[in-house]
Amino acid sequence: MPYKLSHAQALGVMVLATLLWSTAGVVSRQMTHAQGFEVTFWRSFFTLVSLSVLLPLLKGRQLMNLPWRDKTFWLSGVCWSVMFTAFMLALTMTTVANVLITMAMGPIFTALLSRFVGGRRLALHTWLAIGVSGLGMTFMFVSQVQVDAGQHLQGMCVALAVPFAGAVQWNVTHHQQAAAQPTDFMPAVWVGAILSSIYTAPLALPGVASSNDLVWLAVLGFSQLALPCLLAVWAAQVLKSHEVALLALLEVLFGIAWAWLGAGETPTLAVLLGGGLVLGALALNEVASWRVSHE
């Protein structure tokens, strides 16, 4: 990935990243024994292994000069580790619908950080896109959401760590691209995989994963985390932070499509209508942004 993408290319790369992220549900259905933190550990471990091969191929000798003293580099790595870990932890505490609707807060968190911490003003059409896409996500899952006292509420609080860490990650990445010498955040994904593996290793014991499970977890580590995370960082070098956060919502829509095609789970009318709102909001935001940039 030696050259800088155009805006249109970055959009395509980010969409591809969300498509790869969305395969987690279908692939995980192929496993028979591994559960909970063991899945998280092995997925992070195989992500670490994959990145240990991919990064030297992509960066070569540049990896010898990692910005170990750069606080934003470590902040990015911690954010990736939180995203890798908190999602699975939340799923052990509450329903999938609760987790997904909580993660849909990502664009709002990203926009607020961009506005009040980064000092960047967002266009009205971007705020409208955030609102409409959030409404669409809510419409898709509201009939399934459970907010009971106790464990469900705790699970949703844990799930909030995912969109918040993502908001910090995309804002830091976007901010650094304006520096005289931008920090390379691709190796920070590798740091995140190391930290996530360390977090979850003690909780993964005793391991019960079968050899078949480990094969599928290796597939997840490479194609569902390592590769798309590198693609997302590459795209984030060009896209604005709120664009990345909005496009990341496509992961949920693609995940529904995979479940429909690969597992025969036909989406309800509410899911189709909500998905239409999200897609419409994303498309209108990009069209409006393009028109503004060409005026």
C-alpha positions as CSV (number, residue, x, y, z in Angstrom):
1,M,0.0,0.0,0.0
2,P,2.7,2.5,-1.0
3,Y,0.6,5.3,-2.5
4,K,-2.1,7.6,-1.4
5,L,-5.7,6.8,-2.5
6,S,-8.0,9.2,-4.2
7,H,-11.2,9.9,-2.4
8,A,-13.2,7.6,-4.6
9,Q,-10.7,4.8,-4.2
10,A,-10.7,5.3,-0.4
11,L,-14.5,4.9,-0.4
12,G,-14.2,1.7,-2.2
13,V,-11.4,0.4,0.1
14,M,-13.5,1.2,3.2
15,V,-16.6,-0.5,1.8
16,L,-14.4,-3.6,1.1
17,A,-13.1,-3.5,4.7
18,T,-16.7,-3.4,6.1
19,L,-17.6,-6.3,3.8
20,L,-14.8,-8.4,5.2
21,W,-15.6,-7.3,8.8
22,S,-19.2,-8.5,8.3
23,T,-18.2,-12.1,7.6
24,A,-17.7,-12.8,11.4
25,G,-21.3,-14.0,12.0
26,V,-21.3,-16.5,9.1
27,V,-17.8,-17.8,9.7
28,S,-18.4,-18.2,13.5
29,R,-21.4,-20.4,12.7
30,Q,-19.0,-23.0,11.4
31,M,-17.4,-23.5,14.8
32,T,-18.6,-26.3,17.1
33,H,-16.7,-26.0,20.4
34,A,-14.9,-22.7,20.8
35,Q,-17.0,-20.0,22.7
36,G,-16.7,-16.6,24.4
37,F,-13.2,-15.4,25.3
38,E,-11.6,-18.4,23.6
39,V,-12.9,-17.2,20.3
40,T,-11.7,-13.7,21.1
41,F,-8.2,-14.9,22.1
42,W,-7.7,-17.1,19.0
43,R,-9.1,-14.5,16.6
44,S,-6.7,-11.9,18.1
45,F,-3.8,-14.3,18.1
46,F,-4.3,-15.3,14.4
47,T,-4.7,-11.6,13.6
48,L,-1.3,-11.0,15.3
49,V,0.2,-13.9,13.2
50,S,-1.3,-12.6,10.0
51,L,-0.1,-9.0,10.6
52,S,3.4,-10.3,11.4
53,V,3.4,-11.6,7.8
54,L,1.5,-8.8,6.1
55,L,3.2,-5.8,7.6
56,P,6.8,-6.8,6.5
57,L,5.5,-7.4,3.0
58,L,3.8,-4.1,2.8
59,K,6.2,-1.9,4.8
60,G,9.6,-3.6,4.3
61,R,12.4,-1.9,6.2
62,Q,10.1,0.9,7.3
63,L,9.0,-1.3,10.2
64,M,12.5,-0.8,11.6
65,N,11.5,2.8,12.4
66,L,8.2,2.4,14.2
67,P,7.2,5.5,16.2
68,W,7.5,3.8,19.6
69,R,7.8,7.2,21.4
70,D,4.7,8.6,19.7
71,K,1.8,8.7,22.2
72,T,-0.8,8.8,19.4
73,F,0.6,5.5,18.0
74,W,0.1,3.8,21.3
75,L,-3.3,5.4,21.7
76,S,-4.3,3.9,18.3
77,G,-3.0,0.5,19.4
78,V,-5.0,0.6,22.6
79,C,-8.1,1.6,20.7
80,W,-7.8,-1.4,18.4
81,S,-7.3,-3.7,21.3
82,V,-10.5,-2.3,23.0
83,M,-12.5,-2.8,19.7
84,F,-11.1,-6.3,19.3
85,T,-12.0,-7.3,22.9
86,A,-15.0,-5.3,24.1
87,F,-17.3,-6.5,21.3
88,M,-17.0,-10.2,22.4
89,L,-17.2,-9.4,26.1
90,A,-20.4,-7.4,25.5
91,L,-21.9,-10.4,23.6
92,T,-21.4,-12.6,26.7
93,M,-23.4,-10.1,28.8
94,T,-26.3,-9.1,26.6
95,T,-28.1,-9.8,23.4
96,V,-26.7,-9.3,19.9
97,A,-29.3,-6.6,19.2
98,N,-28.4,-4.7,22.3
99,V,-24.7,-4.7,21.2
100,L,-25.5,-3.7,17.6
101,I,-27.7,-0.8,18.5
102,T,-25.1,0.4,21.0
103,M,-22.4,0.3,18.4
104,A,-24.5,2.3,16.0
105,M,-23.6,5.3,18.3
106,G,-20.2,5.3,16.5
107,P,-20.9,8.1,14.0
108,I,-22.3,10.3,16.7
109,F,-19.3,9.8,19.0
110,T,-17.0,10.4,16.1
111,A,-18.7,13.6,15.0
112,L,-18.8,15.0,18.6
113,L,-15.1,14.3,19.1
114,S,-14.4,15.9,15.8
115,R,-16.4,19.0,16.6
116,F,-15.6,19.6,20.3
117,V,-12.1,18.1,20.6
118,G,-10.8,18.5,17.1
119,G,-12.5,21.9,16.5
120,R,-13.8,20.8,13.1
121,R,-17.2,22.0,12.0
122,L,-19.5,19.4,10.3
123,A,-21.8,20.3,7.4
124,L,-25.5,20.1,8.0
125,H,-25.9,17.2,5.5
126,T,-23.4,15.2,7.6
127,W,-25.4,15.8,10.8
128,L,-28.6,14.8,8.9
129,A,-26.9,11.6,7.6
130,I,-25.8,10.7,11.1
131,G,-29.3,11.2,12.4
132,V,-31.1,9.3,9.6
133,S,-28.6,6.4,9.7
134,G,-29.0,6.2,13.5
135,L,-32.8,6.1,13.1
136,G,-32.4,3.4,10.5
137,M,-30.3,1.3,12.8
138,T,-32.7,1.8,15.7
139,F,-35.6,0.8,13.5
140,M,-33.8,-2.4,12.5
141,F,-33.2,-3.6,16.0
142,V,-35.7,-1.8,18.3
143,S,-38.1,-4.7,18.4
144,Q,-35.4,-7.0,19.8
145,V,-33.6,-4.6,22.2
146,Q,-33.8,-5.5,25.8
147,V,-32.8,-3.0,28.5
148,D,-33.3,-4.9,31.7
149,A,-31.7,-3.9,35.0
150,G,-28.5,-5.7,35.8
151,Q,-26.5,-7.7,33.3
152,H,-28.1,-6.4,30.0
153,L,-27.4,-2.8,31.1
154,Q,-23.8,-3.7,32.0
155,G,-23.4,-5.4,28.7
156,M,-24.5,-2.3,26.8
157,C,-22.1,-0.2,28.9
158,V,-19.2,-2.5,27.8
159,A,-20.4,-2.3,24.2
160,L,-20.2,1.5,24.4
161,A,-16.4,1.0,24.5
162,V,-16.4,-0.1,20.9
163,P,-17.9,3.0,19.2
164,F,-16.0,5.3,21.6
165,A,-12.6,3.6,20.9
166,G,-13.5,3.8,17.1
167,A,-14.3,7.5,17.4
168,V,-10.9,8.2,19.1
169,Q,-9.1,6.0,16.5
170,W,-10.6,7.7,13.4
171,N,-10.2,11.2,14.8
172,V,-6.5,10.6,15.8
173,T,-5.8,9.0,12.3
174,H,-7.5,11.9,10.5
175,H,-5.7,14.5,12.7
176,Q,-2.3,13.0,12.1
177,Q,-2.6,13.1,8.3
178,A,-2.4,16.9,8.5
179,A,1.0,16.7,10.3
180,A,4.2,17.5,8.5
181,Q,5.3,13.9,9.0
182,P,2.1,11.8,9.4
183,T,2.3,8.8,11.8
184,D,1.9,5.4,10.1
185,F,-0.9,3.8,12.1
186,M,-0.9,0.4,10.2
187,P,1.5,-1.2,12.7
188,A,-0.8,0.1,15.5
189,V,-3.3,-2.6,14.5
190,W,-0.5,-5.2,15.2
191,V,0.0,-3.6,18.7
192,G,-3.8,-3.8,19.2
193,A,-3.7,-7.6,18.4
194,I,-0.9,-8.1,20.9
195,L,-2.7,-6.3,23.7
196,S,-6.0,-8.1,22.9
197,S,-4.3,-11.5,23.0
198,I,-2.8,-10.6,26.4
199,Y,-6.1,-9.4,27.8
200,T,-8.0,-12.5,26.8
201,A,-5.4,-15.3,27.2
202,P,-6.1,-16.0,30.9
203,L,-9.9,-15.9,30.3
204,A,-9.7,-18.3,27.3
205,L,-8.6,-21.2,29.6
206,P,-9.4,-24.1,29.6
207,G,-9.4,-24.2,25.8
208,V,-12.0,-26.5,24.1
209,A,-11.6,-25.4,20.5
210,S,-11.4,-28.3,18.0
211,S,-8.9,-28.4,15.1
212,N,-11.8,-27.4,12.8
213,D,-12.6,-24.4,15.0
214,L,-8.9,-23.3,14.9
215,V,-9.0,-23.4,11.1
216,W,-12.1,-21.1,11.0
217,L,-10.6,-18.8,13.7
218,A,-7.4,-18.5,11.6
219,V,-9.6,-17.5,8.6
220,L,-11.3,-14.9,10.9
221,G,-7.9,-13.6,12.1
222,F,-6.7,-13.0,8.6
223,S,-9.7,-12.1,6.5
224,Q,-12.1,-10.7,9.1
225,L,-9.6,-8.6,11.2
226,A,-6.0,-8.3,9.9
227,L,-6.7,-7.5,6.3
228,P,-9.8,-5.3,6.7
229,C,-8.3,-3.3,9.6
230,L,-5.2,-2.5,7.4
231,L,-7.6,-1.5,4.6
232,A,-9.6,0.7,6.9
233,V,-6.4,2.5,8.2
234,W,-5.3,3.0,4.6
235,A,-8.7,4.5,3.7
236,A,-8.7,6.7,6.8
237,Q,-5.6,8.4,5.6
238,V,-7.9,10.1,3.0
239,L,-11.4,10.0,4.4
240,K,-12.7,12.3,7.1
241,S,-13.3,10.7,10.5
242,H,-17.1,11.0,10.3
243,E,-17.0,9.4,6.8
244,V,-15.2,6.4,8.1
245,A,-17.6,6.0,11.1
246,L,-20.7,6.3,8.8
247,L,-19.3,3.8,6.3
248,A,-18.5,1.4,9.1
249,L,-22.3,1.0,9.6
250,L,-22.3,-1.0,6.4
251,E,-20.8,-3.9,8.4
252,V,-24.1,-4.5,10.0
253,L,-26.0,-4.4,6.7
254,F,-23.5,-6.7,5.0
255,G,-23.7,-9.0,8.0
256,I,-27.5,-9.3,7.6
257,A,-27.0,-10.1,3.9
258,W,-24.4,-12.8,4.7
259,A,-26.9,-14.3,7.2
260,W,-29.6,-14.2,4.5
261,L,-27.5,-15.8,1.8
262,G,-25.3,-18.1,3.8
263,A,-27.6,-19.2,6.7
264,G,-31.1,-18.7,5.3
265,E,-32.0,-16.1,7.8
266,T,-34.5,-13.9,5.9
267,P,-34.5,-10.3,7.1
268,T,-37.8,-8.8,8.4
269,L,-39.5,-5.9,6.8
270,A,-38.3,-3.6,9.6
271,V,-34.7,-4.7,8.9
272,L,-35.1,-4.0,5.1
273,L,-36.6,-0.6,5.8
274,G,-34.0,0.4,8.4
275,G,-31.2,-0.8,6.1
276,G,-32.7,1.3,3.3
277,L,-32.6,4.4,5.5
278,V,-28.9,3.7,6.4
279,L,-27.9,3.2,2.8
280,G,-29.8,6.2,1.6
281,A,-28.2,8.4,4.3
282,L,-24.7,7.2,3.4
283,A,-25.3,7.8,-0.4
284,L,-26.8,11.3,0.1
285,N,-24.0,12.3,2.4
286,E,-21.4,11.3,-0.2
287,V,-23.3,13.1,-3.0
288,A,-23.7,16.2,-0.9
289,S,-20.0,16.1,0.1
290,W,-19.0,15.7,-3.6
291,R,-21.1,18.7,-4.7
292,V,-19.7,20.9,-1.9
293,S,-16.1,20.0,-2.8
294,H,-16.7,20.8,-6.5
295,E,-18.5,24.2,-6.0
